[in-house]
Amino acid sequence: MLKVGLTGGIGAGKSAVARRLSRNGAVIIDADVLAREVVAAGTDGLAEIVAAFGAGTLAAGGELDRPALAAKVFGDDDARRTLEKIIHPRVRARTAELTAGAPAEAVVVNDVPLLVETGLAPSYHLVVVVEAGRAARIRRLAETRGMTADQAEARIAAQADDAVRRRAADVVLINDGTLDELNAQVDRLYRGRLRPYEEHLRLRVSARTDRRLHIAEPDPTWPEQAGRLIARIRHALPPGHPVSHIGSTAVPGLPAKDIIDLMLGVRTLAEADTLAERLARAGFPQRPGEWVDNARGIPGETWPKRLHGGTDPGRAVNLHVRVIGSPGWRFALLMRDHLRSVPEARDGYAAAKARWAAEHHDRYTYADAKEPWFDDEARAADDWAESTGWQPGPEDCPS
């Protein structure tokens, strides 16, 4: 099944998005509903709250007095953390139970107000953030919850700001228009990305990429996008496996095909094969066949690796799995760092890309055309490494 995290600031319209996703067929798990359920009258969650915050948090009918609890917690970080330690583990356990009970082909959407604040983003295949202007949010909170402007401002300020949420988002839905406009965005997302993403994930196949060649202008968000993918891979694997952003999208200012290249370091290729199913469940299935790199400057020799793709039709990705310390592993890191550090090399590569793109309209013939340049530049990179004492960085090596 596909697991989607849905979040957004208070008043942004997250609940409206959840309702529309439900209409499209998604299974919605609402963290707010579960947070109420786990502290309902007679639960051990409620008993723990009363023990921690006093009998004044218990209403006459035996249920939680929410305004009384809010008065104790709001603005008090220690009290808030105590409450979170009571509620969050119970909500996570109930979420896991409901997720396990969903159909195998389901798109399961976890509606989590504090998804970013609690660091849960890497546990989902995709994170959707709903965003709206501050004035619109304050107006909605006044209309739907009876808050004053000051109360609404205080609630907004207590959450992560839009920039922080955006860095965690694979998809941002802007809700500054009408409900019909928001629903149209949700429908396109569900039909064009979530549904095919789930199918690819279930069938363990990579999303198809366009064979046609297109070199995109440098995108300053490529490293941020890579960081989200890396966090998901790390979440899916046991500790100690370095994951690096490599290739052209890892070099600031360099035009590139809009494909994120990542590299997972393993001790042996046999270990790589034992990790394949974990990676597939996380959205990175192995591509069939034995995959190799051509060895630079060594005729007839190859560097074995494993290659995985991505199941998300909205984000093309190549995950190269190489043995730590092997020639292919070293080459990928060296070329990235060389191009980052030597502007003349980066600019020369950019100019060469433009020539090759003009001559080749197919990604595969374009890749073949690059080989002679890489052979020459590899020697320049080796000279640079020797003169600077270059070594792979700590983030690229086992922890």
C-alpha angles and dihedrals in degrees: 000000000000115000115206126185114213121193144147141156120287110282094016094114103257093143091054089053091049091052092051093047088052090052088054091054105267121142107238122208108188114204092199091056091048091047088059093043095054092054098040120134112294097018125126087235091063091045090054092050091052090048091051101040105024139253090290089080091063118087123219093260093055096258128116115282096223098186090051092050092046090054090055096046108036110098094006109103095190092051091046092052091049091052092047091053088056099044108030099061090049092048091049092050092049091046091053090050093051093044092052089052095054120101116272091245095047128127099222114199118195109204101207120168094196098036093129096040092053095047096241098133097100091057092069130072089225136009121212119195123195113210134187137167117274094243092053091049093051090049092050093048090052092049099042103030104024094239123158117236090256092051091049092048090051093051092048092049091051091063133066112282125247094261092056093048091047091057089058094045127102088180129026118197112198112214104188095114137055127316089249090056091050091048090052090055091050093048092052091048094050098045099036102039118005098048096047090041090057092048093050090047093050093047093043093234130134120245112258117257125208112264090208115098121245124166110203127207114256111287113208089206095062093093090048091051090048090051091058091050092047091051090054092049092049090048090054097049137061114263121275102053112116117217118196136188106234139164130050097317087061092061113081113232096016120123112231147163106277092252121117112224116203131177127211116200119218134173095233137001087244087062089049090057092051089056095049097093093048089052092048091053089051091054102267109104122184116255112234123260136032110301125203141175119230108247111243112242095354109103115221095006126116138193112226121223141147121250125208129183134202129261095208109101089201097059123042113210139172117202111197113197111202137167111260110253094016120132092253092049092049093045094053093051095041095051091048093051093041092054091045092052103038111057092190091058092047093048091046090053091049091052091048090050090055091052094047092047090053090052100040129046096181124077093223099051088043089056091051091050091057096059099086091050091051091050090056096040092048089064091049089049091051090051090050091049092051094047094048100036090239119190130171110275123252091254089060096051133071114280 
